């Protein structure tokens, strides 16, 4: 059953590593989260908003890579 876990993600005839897909989805989720938080004016409470967005992207990427694309 160990061979049932895919090592690559196939989109058409293109094989992509799971971390690349997880990173892309993490950046997309971060973009949506940042738009929502910008409407709430969250930048007033954060010293460095770009650094906070980078941290959110890393957290999303790790969560997606761990739970959606386990390898």
N, CA, C and O of each residue as an XYZ file, in Angstrom:
284
protein
N       0.801     -1.198      0.000
C       0.000      0.000      0.000
C       0.843      1.261      0.000
O       0.316      2.353     -0.210
N       2.120      1.133      0.228
C       2.982      2.294      0.250
C       3.072      2.951     -1.126
O       3.313      4.154     -1.219
N       2.883      2.184     -2.186
C       2.946      2.735     -3.536
C       1.691      3.512     -3.907
O       1.661      4.159     -4.954
N       0.640      3.463     -3.063
C      -0.601      4.167     -3.361
C      -0.458      5.679     -3.157
O      -1.281      6.443     -3.660
N       0.559      6.117     -2.436
C       0.756      7.538     -2.190
C       1.489      8.145     -3.390
O       2.604      7.730     -3.704
N       0.873      9.120     -4.061
C       1.546      9.719     -5.218
C       2.705     10.607     -4.793
O       2.609     11.340     -3.808
N       3.786     10.537     -5.534
C       4.946     11.380     -5.270
C       4.900     12.659     -6.085
O       5.520     13.655     -5.714
N       4.172     12.640     -7.193
C       3.998     13.825     -8.020
C       2.512     14.027     -8.271
O       1.708     13.104     -8.138
N       2.169     15.252     -8.636
C       0.794     15.573     -8.969
C       0.745     15.780    -10.475
O       1.476     16.604    -11.025
N      -0.118     15.029    -11.130
C      -0.222     15.099    -12.583
C      -1.349     16.038    -12.982
O      -2.501     15.841    -12.597
N      -1.008     17.054    -13.751
C      -1.989     17.950    -14.351
C      -1.822     17.797    -15.855
O      -0.904     18.355    -16.456
N      -2.721     17.035    -16.443
C      -2.566     16.689    -17.851
C      -1.373     15.752    -17.996
O      -1.334     14.695    -17.366
N      -0.410     16.128    -18.813
C       0.816     15.347    -18.979
C       1.996     15.973    -18.247
O       3.143     15.587    -18.472
N       1.724     16.926    -17.381
C       2.791     17.610    -16.652
C       2.790     17.116    -15.213
O       1.757     17.145    -14.544
N       3.938     16.666    -14.740
C       4.082     16.214    -13.362
C       4.714     17.320    -12.531
O       5.763     17.860    -12.884
N       4.060     17.647    -11.421
C       4.537     18.718    -10.552
C       4.825     18.160     -9.158
O       4.103     17.281     -8.687
N       5.869     18.659     -8.496
C       6.135     18.215     -7.132
C       5.059     18.756     -6.186
O       4.548     19.856     -6.393
N       4.718     17.991     -5.158
C       3.660     18.428     -4.241
C       3.973     19.745     -3.534
O       3.057     20.522     -3.263
N       5.232     20.013     -3.233
C       5.570     21.258     -2.545
C       5.320     22.476     -3.438
O       4.940     23.535     -2.938
N       5.528     22.342     -4.742
C       5.256     23.443     -5.664
C       3.771     23.754     -5.688
O       3.381     24.921     -5.653
N       2.944     22.733     -5.746
C       1.494     22.928     -5.760
C       1.031     23.483     -4.420
O       0.190     24.381     -4.379
N       1.574     22.954     -3.317
C       1.207     23.450     -1.992
C       1.633     24.912     -1.833
O       0.901     25.705     -1.240
N       2.799     25.275     -2.352
C       3.256     26.662     -2.287
C       2.362     27.595     -3.083
O       2.049     28.698     -2.635
N       1.955     27.155     -4.255
C       1.060     27.965     -5.083
C      -0.283     28.161     -4.382
O      -0.801     29.276     -4.325
N      -0.844     27.078     -3.850
C      -2.116     27.188     -3.138
C      -1.967     28.024     -1.863
O      -2.892     28.740     -1.482
N      -0.817     27.936     -1.207
C      -0.561     28.757     -0.028
C      -0.539     30.236     -0.357
O      -1.068     31.049      0.402
N       0.066     30.593     -1.480
C       0.106     31.998     -1.903
C      -1.289     32.485     -2.297
O      -1.650     33.628     -2.018
N      -2.064     31.630     -2.937
C      -3.438     32.003     -3.297
C      -4.276     32.225     -2.038
O      -5.010     33.209     -1.942
N      -4.165     31.315     -1.081
C      -4.900     31.470      0.180
C      -4.444     32.711      0.939
O      -5.257     33.395      1.560
N      -3.155     33.000      0.892
C      -2.637     34.200      1.546
C      -3.189     35.454      0.887
O      -3.525     36.421      1.571
N      -3.284     35.445     -0.418
C      -3.829     36.597     -1.127
C      -5.280     36.846     -0.721
O      -5.678     37.987     -0.484
N      -6.057     35.780     -0.644
C      -7.451     35.929     -0.233
C      -7.555     36.393      1.220
O      -8.396     37.232      1.544
N      -6.711     35.854      2.089
C      -6.710     36.258      3.491
C      -6.277     37.708      3.639
O      -6.859     38.445      4.435
N      -5.277     38.126      2.895
C      -4.798     39.512      2.969
C      -5.869     40.487      2.493
O      -6.018     41.570      3.059
N      -6.609     40.114      1.466
C      -7.698     40.987      1.000
C      -8.760     41.151      2.079
O      -9.261     42.250      2.313
N      -9.093     40.050      2.726
C     -10.076     40.110      3.806
C      -9.556     40.958      4.970
O     -10.278     41.797      5.508
N      -8.303     40.730      5.348
C      -7.735     41.475      6.467
C      -7.519     42.950      6.135
O      -7.586     43.793      7.030
N      -7.262     43.278      4.878
C      -7.110     44.685      4.485
C      -8.428     45.437      4.624
O      -8.435     46.627      4.939
N      -9.547     44.746      4.391
C     -10.841     45.392      4.607
C     -11.065     45.681      6.081
O     -11.797     46.608      6.430
N     -10.437     44.891      6.953
C     -10.544     45.103      8.393
C      -9.443     46.016      8.918
O      -9.360     46.252     10.123
N      -8.605     46.530      8.035
C      -7.484     47.418      8.355
C      -6.539     46.795      9.384
O      -6.232     47.395     10.413
N      -6.095     45.596      9.084
C      -5.215     44.858     10.001
C      -3.809     45.429     10.044
O      -3.068     45.153     10.988
N      -3.422     46.215      9.053
C      -2.059     46.737      9.002
C      -1.773     47.698     10.160
O      -0.611     47.981     10.452
N      -2.809     48.195     10.812
C      -2.594     49.064     11.970
C      -2.021     48.295     13.157
O      -1.376     48.886     14.024
N      -2.250     46.983     13.204
C      -1.838     46.178     14.354
C      -0.554     45.391     14.113
O      -0.085     44.690     15.010
N       0.015     45.495     12.927
C       1.200     44.713     12.554
C       2.336     45.679     12.227
O       2.138     46.671     11.526
N       3.519     45.379     12.742
C       4.666     46.264     12.506
C       5.133     46.216     11.049
O       5.497     47.242     10.476
N       5.120     45.023     10.455
C       5.573     44.871      9.075
C       4.578     43.990      8.308
O       4.690     42.765      8.351
N       3.616     44.587      7.613
C       2.615     43.792      6.890
C       3.190     42.834      5.845
O       2.687     41.716      5.735
N       4.230     43.212      5.059
C       4.766     42.228      4.108
C       5.368     41.001      4.794
O       5.231     39.880      4.304
N       6.028     41.218      5.917
C       6.585     40.096      6.662
C       5.479     39.223      7.243
O       5.605     37.999      7.278
N       4.408     39.844      7.695
C       3.271     39.079      8.214
C       2.628     38.252      7.101
O       2.239     37.107      7.331
N       2.512     38.820      5.895
C       1.954     38.060      4.772
C       2.858     36.893      4.390
O       2.367     35.817      4.051
N       4.164     37.094      4.442
C       5.091     35.999      4.165
C       4.916     34.872      5.176
O       4.918     33.697      4.811
N       4.765     35.235      6.444
C       4.573     34.223      7.485
C       3.260     33.470      7.289
O       3.201     32.256      7.480
N       2.213     34.190      6.910
C       0.925     33.539      6.655
C       1.053     32.584      5.470
O       0.494     31.488      5.499
N       1.782     32.988      4.431
C       1.983     32.118      3.264
C       2.739     30.855      3.656
O       2.415     29.768      3.177
N       3.733     30.983      4.514
C       4.493     29.811      4.956
C       3.600     28.880      5.766
O       3.654     27.663      5.593
N       2.784     29.439      6.641
C       1.881     28.606      7.448
C       0.891     27.874      6.556
O       0.669     26.675      6.730
N       0.295     28.580      5.603
C      -0.636     27.925      4.671
C       0.062     26.835      3.863
O      -0.496     25.753      3.676
N       1.270     27.105      3.386
C       1.991     26.119      2.589
C       2.287     24.863      3.402
O       2.125     23.748      2.906
N       2.715     25.039      4.639
C       3.012     23.878      5.493
C       1.741     23.088      5.780
O       1.753     21.858      5.722
N       0.643     23.778      6.089
C      -0.606     23.071      6.376
C      -1.135     22.322      5.153
O      -1.576     21.178      5.264
N      -1.090     22.963      3.999
C      -1.553     22.306      2.778
C      -0.632     21.144      2.416
O      -1.098     20.071      2.033
N       0.665     21.361      2.538
C       1.614     20.296      2.222
C       1.514     19.115      3.168
O       1.772     17.980      2.769
N       1.142     19.364      4.417
C       1.047     18.285      5.392
C      -0.272     17.519      5.279
O      -0.281     16.288      5.303
N      -1.369     18.236      5.157
C      -2.680     17.592      5.237
C      -3.352     17.320      3.893
O      -4.158     16.395      3.791
N      -3.044     18.095      2.871
C      -3.689     17.874      1.567
C      -2.831     16.977      0.677
O      -3.355     16.086      0.009
N      -1.527     17.206      0.665
C      -0.611     16.430     -0.166
C       0.432     15.721      0.701
O       1.617     16.039      0.600
N       0.031     14.778      1.542
C       1.045     14.109      2.373
C       1.961     13.241      1.507
O       1.507     12.560      0.587
N       3.234     13.278      1.815
C       4.169     12.456      1.035
C       5.071     11.660      1.935
O       5.921     10.912      1.451
